[in-house]
Amino acid sequence: MTDANGYLVNAAGYRLMGYDLSAGTSSGNGTDSLSAINLNQNALIANPSSDGRFAANLPSNAAVTPAMNLPSANAAGAAYAAKSSLTAYENLGNKVVLDIYFAKTAGNTWEMTVYDQAGASSGGFPYASGALAMTTLAFDPTTGKSTGAGSLTIPVPNGQSVALDLGNMTQLATDYTVVDAQMDGSAPSLIDHVAIGDDGTVSAVYQNGARIDTYRIPLAEVASPANLLSKDGNVFAESPGSGSINVGSALKGGLGRVVSGALESSTVDLASELTTMIEAQRGYGANSKVFQTGSEMLDMLLNLKA
């Protein structure tokens, strides 16, 4: 659970420690590099777009317009065979709508051009800032599969460069059809919950679905675990009898895995222990009766002497 300051704590108030992944620290043989894990639940994060994919079929019977290809036709009346839009996110989380145009420039060759919709006039062209990116798509005349550029890098205004996967584009004798259009990134969002993986990685999962790895919890071992000092909250500390702490990463070097949200179950056979306890209680009861009888006999002897 988290305390009022955003630190992960246990029931006794001890703070969970880990390696800050943003600082690049990793496991060593001590605890000096550990820091208290803090996940401010009120912190907002914007996730800028950096990756996407676009797949569509371009009609093979579209008219060729080599004289009006889009890079030079940044004016009203530009000819194009198909158009789509993708929504990306810039560094601050604002939406950036990308207009994508396709123009057929030769028998099996298409020109793909991307513009920032914010710079478009009322009719589309012209775009004030010009094209953001442009590539040539080539297709196999027998199969209709793409043989040209497999991706296109699009510099999002005030954002990151998006690598747009175009490997599944086709040119077949049917209408323009968008098969797949995906873009990562998201608007600013709050943390929804915290997730801890088997390897100890602590991730902040945001309401918009974004997941960011923030810390990594190490595991420690000692030569004599039975001699560790027990403290409140199921916490143990190093002692002279336990030996020094050796710190390492979960799932490595013979160390186990981290199990989040679970309490360790007892390995004791409860039925067997309950039976043993009943037997001990019966034995104690029987022994107490023996002592009681002996005491009564002594009392009777003393009374006879008197």
QUIPE-V231789 format. One record per helix or strand of 3 or more residues. SS is the DSSP state (H for helix, E for strand). FROM is the first residue (numbers start at 1). LEN is the number of residues. If there is no record, write none. Layout:
((SS FROM LEN) (SS FROM LEN))
This chain:
((E 7 3) (E 17 4) (H 21 3) (E 45 3) (E 51 9) (H 66 3) (E 82 8) (E 95 12) (E 109 8) (H 117 3) (E 124 4) (E 131 9) (E 151 5) (E 161 5) (E 170 3) (E 177 7) (E 186 4) (E 191 6) (E 201 6) (E 211 6) (E 219 3) (H 225 3) (E 229 3) (E 235 3) (E 246 3) (H 270 36))
